[in-house]
Amino acid sequence: MRMYDLIAKKKHGEMLTDEEISFMIDGYVKGEIADYQMSAMLMAIWFKGMNDHEITELTKVMAKSGDMVDLSPIEGKKVDKHSTGGVGDKTTLIVAPIVAACGGKVAKMSGRGLGHTGGTVDKLEAIPGYRTSLSREDFFNTVKKCGVSLIGQSGNLAPADKKLYALRDVTATVDSIPLIASSIMSKKLAAGSDCILLDVKTGSGAFMKTLDDSIKLAQTMVTIGEGAGRRTVALITDMDTPLGYGIGNSLEVIESMDVLKGKGPEDLTEVSLQLAANMLYLVGKGSIEECRAMAEKSIEDGSAFETFCTMVREQGGDDSVLKDYSKFPQAPYTAEVKADSDGFVTGMDAEKIGITSVILGAGRETKESDIDFAAGLVIHKKYGDAVKKGDSLVTLYTSKEDKLPDAEKLYREAVMIGDAKPKKMPLVFARVEKDKVEKY
């Protein structure tokens, strides 16, 4: 078998066999297939695509290229969640303890942020003392005790994906549904959970800018999950507007705790409840409606918040900051961005708002960048809100005063103010199950 022949085959739109896909991925991971040949294959896939069977097989081979986590020592059904990334998307901090408080098991490995999208691990590390790196034994014991553990990706998880992603990044082949789907799902399969809920973002702050593309990606990933024997559901959620009001690591932890205490922003609360209800549905806790009621009750009775606090203590964190937010490190410099005119907020470029937070120090411009946990922004006026000239649109927080002018300039570019109140947009656009798409 030669890589040359496989490239030629895919170039002509032919289907690769299971053996050919294994040969290609295994050879590339071992260094037996050169970058230039894999680059040619990635471009051929970009142009010619792959069918569902090819994508599922590609994902399985990528998942098996490294460690496959065995969660069987943890009793009960384990459910994982993945978001395709967004701005202000702190839902893992909310839904994981809700699901655990309702009897589900969440053994979740999360990633760090890069570019304008935040990472769950960075947010967790804003909690003083919280350990995102645990031994296998400590990870399992935390799930057994709390029902949930949130850690960073550890070990040798899907090394084929890491290697392929680096190549896709420099060969303009990132935006291919077969390659995106296999990248995400290979890590989810390797992480070992029985069920997977996918939160596929759509809009200006998301990777998929249109609803049709988001549904297509969701269908592909659901097909992969089901084909690999994992119960899988996807929700398509809005990312034209940032989720909640806080963007930045400490700010997002604070806002997540507000949701768990029953006093969080309406949009963030609603999306989190829908995600949690679907996760509980996947582990067999009842109908979507019954699971939604359970999730709401866990907030009302305080059990979800207490579950999160218990997990934080178990992983070495200081949970007192979750009860008294003044204990978080405070940014020394702040600035208000005020409206220049009356009207309504008719549009928000979520990606530019995310980049604003990176300028302030809340995100990484490169993998080596340090994060300022106190940096970020709190939005005061969102899509659809009425605005008077002089109203504060946002408060910016940073430890680097010289960053404020650039951040203010970009934020102004991101927010559009018009005369007419815009129509209300849904927070959740669709739900995708095997062989079923339900649009809302």
N, C-alpha and C positions, 0 to 999 in steps of 0.2 A: 504493500500500500504506500502511495506517495502523496504528500501534501499537494504537490503540483496538480495531480489529477482531481483531488477534492475541490481545489479552487476552481478549476475549469468546469467541473460538474455544477457547482453552485452558481458560477458566472452565467451558465445557461439556464438557470432556474430549476435545476433538477433537485430531487430530495436526497439528502444524505442518509445513509443507513445508521443504525445504532452503533455498529462496529466502527464506521468511519468517524462518527462524532467522538467516540471514546479514544480512538487513535489520535485524533486532532488535539483534544484537550489534554490528554495524558502526556502526549509528546511535547506540547507547549509548556506545561508545568515543569517537565523534566529538563527543558532547555534543548530538546532534540529538534524542535521546529522553531525557525528563526522569526524574529519580530516582523521582518518584511513580508514573510509568507502569511503570518496570521493577520497582518494589516490588510493584505489583499483579500483574505477570506472575510474579514469584518466588513469591508466595503462591498463585497459580493452579497453578503447577507443584507446589508443596508439597502441595496438596490433590488434584490430578488426575494427577500423575506424568507421565512421558514413556516412550515405548517405546524399545527398543534403538536403532533407527535414528535417532530424534530425539536421543537422548543422544550417540550417536557423532558426528552432524553438529554438534551444539552444541559438543562438545569440539574438533572439527577447526577450527571457525570461531574459537573462543577461542584455540586454539594459534596460528593464523595471524594473530591480531590484532597481533602484534609480531614480534620476531626469531625466525627458525627456524634453529637451530644446525645447520650442515652438518659432520658429523664424518667425511666421506668421505676427507679427507687422512690420517686415521689408519687404517692397514691392519688388516684383521681385523674380526670381529664385536664391536661394542661393546654392553655390557650395563649397564643402569641398575637401581637398586633404590629403592623408596620404602616407607617405613614410615608408617602412619597416626598415629604418635605414641604415646609412652608414657613410663613412668618408669623410668629406668635403662637405656633402650634405646640402647646405644652400639654396636650391631652393625655399622654402616657402617665404623667404624674397624677392625673385625676382618675382615669379609667382603671388603671391597674389596682389601686387600693379598693375601688368600688367593687370590682369583680371578686377580689379576695375576700372582702367583707361579706359578700353574698355566697361564698362557698366555692368559687372557682379557684384555680391554681394558675398563677402567672410567674413563670420562670423566664425572665426577659433579659436578653442581651441587646443593648442599644449602642448607637454610634455617637460620634462627636459631630459638631457642626462644621461646615466648610462653605465659604462664600456667604450668601445672604440667608441661608437656611440654618436654623439653630439645631443643636444636638442635645438629646436627652441627657447624655452623660455629663456634658458641661453644666447643665442646669442642676443636676444632682450634686455636682462638686461645688456648687455655690453654697451648699449646706455645710457649715464647718464640721470637719472630721469625717464626713460621709465617705465610705470606701466603695469605689466602683469596681475595684479589683478584688475578687474573693477566690479562695481555693474552691475546688469542686465540692468538697465536703461542706464548707461554710455556706456556699450558694444553695445547695440542696437543703441544709438544715434551716436556713432562713425561710425558704419556701414552705417547708414543713411546719414551721412555727407560726409564720405570719400569713401564709397563703400567697405571698408575693416576695420576689426579690428582683431589684433592678440593678444590673451591673453593666460594665463595658464589655464589648466583644473581646473574648480572650482566646488564647490558644491559637491553633492553626485552622481557623474556620474558613472554609471555601477559598483556599489560596488561588485557585484558578480565576475566581472573580476578581480578586485584588490585582492580579497580573493583567487580566484582560481589560479591566476598567482603566488602568493606567495607559494602556495602548489606545483604547477607544477615545480617551480624553485628548490625545494628541493627533488623532487621525480623523477627526470630525465624524465619528461614528457613534457618538453617545446617544443620539436621538433616533434609535431604532427600537420598535416595540419588542421584537424577539430578544434583543440584547438587554434592554432595560428589564424586561420581565424575568429573564433567566438570571440576571445579576441579583435582583431583589430576592427571588424565590429560592435561589441556591443557598443563600445565607439563612433563610427561614427554615428550609428543610434540614439543614445541618444543625440548626439550633434545637431541634428535637421535639417541639410541641405537637400535640395531637390535632389541634385546630388552629386556623390562622384567620384573623380579621385584617383586611387591607383597607386603609384609609387613603384613597386615591384623590389627590388634590387637583382642582382644575381652576384656571384663571391666571391673572397676571403674575402672581407670586409663585406659581406652580411650574413644574417642568412641562406638564401637558396644558397648553393654553386653551384648548377647546373641549367642550363636553364630549363630542364624538370620539376624539382621540383618547380622552380619559376613560370612556366606557370600553373602548377597544383594548386598552392596556389592562383594565380591570378584568375583562373577560379572559384575556390571555393568561393572567396570573391565577385566576380562579381555576381555569382548565388545568394548569400545571399542578396546582395544589391538590385538586381532586384526583388527577392522574397519578400522583405520588402517594395517594391514600390518606391525604390530610383533608379534613372537612374545611372548606374555605368559602368565605363570603367577602365581598368588597362593597364599601360605600363610596360614592363620589361626593366629595365635599368642597365647598367654596374656598378659593384662595385668591379671589380678586381683592378682597379686603382682609387685612390681618385679623387673626382670631384673638378675641379679647382686646384689652387695652394696653397691656404691658408687653414690651419686647426687650429682651435682655435677661441674663440668667437669674439673678436674685429677684428681679421684678416678676419674672414668669413663675418662679417658685411661690412667691407671695400671692399672685393671682390664682394659681392652682389651689393653694390652701383656702383662699376665699371661696372658691367653688365647693370644695369639700366641706366648708363650714356653712354652706347654703346661702352665701351672699356674693357670689361671683357674677361676672358679666353674663347677660342673657345668652349671647351667641355661643360663648365658650361652654356654658353649662349645657345648652341644648345639644351641641355636637357631641360633647362628652357623654351625655346620657344615651344618645343614640348608639354611639360606639360601644359603650358598656353593655347596653341591652343586647346587642348583637353578639358580643363575646359570651355573655351568659347563655344566650340561645344556642350557641355553638357547643357549649359544654353540657347542654341538655337540662337547663334549669327551668324550661317552660317555653311558652309562646313569646314572641317579641314583646307583646303588651305586658305579659306577666313579668318578664325580665326587666322591662322599663320600670314597672312599679317597685320591684325589688331594689333597683339601682337608686331610685328616688328616696326610698325608705332608708337606705344606708347613709345617705347625706343627712336626712332629717334626724335620725337617731344618733348621729355622730360616729357610727362605727367605721365608716370609710376613712374619716380623718384620723381616728385612733389607730386604724390599721397602718396608715402611712407613717405615723409617729413611731409605732412599734418597729416597723421595718428600718426606719432611720436609726433608731437606737441600736438595733441589732447589728447594723452595719457601721457602727462607730460614730454616727452623726449626733450632733447636738440638736435635739428636737425642740429645745426652748425657743429657738429662732422662729419656729413655725407658729408659735403662740404669741411671741412678742417680736414683731418685724423690725423694731428699732435696733435689735441686736445684730442684724445683717450689716456688713460694711456699707458705709454711705458714700456716695460720689461727692467729691468736694466742689464740683462745678456743675451748675444747672443753667438752663436758658429756656425761655418761653418763645415759641413761634406763634405770632398772632395773625389773625385774619386781616387782609387788606380791604375786604369788602363784605357787604351783606350778601346773603343767599343761602344755598344749600350745598353740602358736600355731594357732588355728583359723580365723583370718581376718586379712587385711591389706587396708586400703582404699588402693589404690595412688595414687588421686588425692590423698587427704589427705597421703600421704607425699611426693608431688611438691610439694604446696603448702608442706609443712614445709621442703623444700629452698629454695623461693623466699623464705620468711620469713628464712632464714639468709643469703640473698644470692646463691644459686646460679642464680636465674632472674630473669626480668623480670616485674614487675607491669604495666608499660606498655612500649610499644616503645622509649621513651626511657630506660628504667631501665639503670643500669650493672650489670655482672655482676662479682661477686667470684669469681675463678677458684678460689680455695682453699676457698670455702664449700661446704657440703653435709653429707652424712651417710654413715656406714658401718653397715649393718645387721649385727647379730650373730645374731639369731634370726629365721628366716623361717617361712613357712607349713609346718606339720607338725612343727616342731622342738619337743623337750621343753624346758621352762623350769623353773628353780628360783627361788623367791623370792630377790631380790637379784641375779639374773643380769643382766648388761648386755644390753639389747635393741638398743641403737643408740648410736653415738657421734656427737654433733653438732659441726660445725666452722663457725666464723664469725669475721668481723672486727668484728662488732657485738655486744658482750656483752649489751646490753639486749634482743636478739632471742631469747635462749636460753629464757626462761620460756614465751613464746608458742609457740615451736617444740616444746618438750617437751610442753606441754599438747596440742597438735594431734597429735603423734606417738602419745601415749597413746591418744587417741581412735581412731587409725587401726589399732591392733593389738588383736585380740581373743584372750584367753587362756581356754581351756576345759578341762574335765576329760578329755575323750576325744580320742585322736589322730584327726585328720581323714583322710579318704581322699585318696590321692595323685591330683593332677590332671595331665593331659597338658600338655606345653609347646607342642605343635603339635596343633591340633584337626582340621585339614583341609587339603587341597591342591586348588586349583581350576585346571583347565585348560579350554580351549575345549570346551564341551559335556560336561564331566566334573567331578564333585565326589567326591573320595575322603576319607571321614571316618576318623580314626584312633581 
